[in-house]
Amino acid sequence: MEAQLDTSNLRKVKKMANASINEFLDNVDDLTKAIKDVEAPEIARVRAKVKMALAAAKSALSDGAAQVKGQARQVSRTTDTYVRDNPWQVVGIAAVVGIALGILMTRRSD
């Protein structure tokens, strides 16, 4: 149940972050459109740079999300396979970690 809560919170945070990033990118896009009629050479250069950066940011955002999702799936599959192939080793590791944490926590409370 705790894992479901963590996943739910993670999804909410991810959704909020994506919304904020997309809103920022939309605002930058709106700004470049608003100054499209300004003919000053310096503004034209800046506008061109911003358009290129905006396109790169949107591309990187979508590529990065796909890459992270793929890596997460791979880690999940690898972990699942390891746990299924070595259940007693996983139980042993969990027990050792639990004992170590218990010892550390009792030492800190003293």
Sequence and secondary structure as in RCSB ss.txt:
>XXXX:A:sequence
MEAQLDTSNLRKVKKMANASINEFLDNVDDLTKAIKDVEAPEIARVRAKVKMALAAAKSALSDGAAQVKGQARQV
SRTTDTYVRDNPWQVVGIAAVVGIALGILMTRRSD
>XXXX:A:secstr
 HHHHHHHHHHHHHHHHHHHHHHHHHHHHHHHHHTTT   HHHHHHHHHHHHHHHHHHHHHHHHHHHHHHHHHHH
HHHHHHHHHH HHHHHHHHHHHHHHHHHHHHHHH 
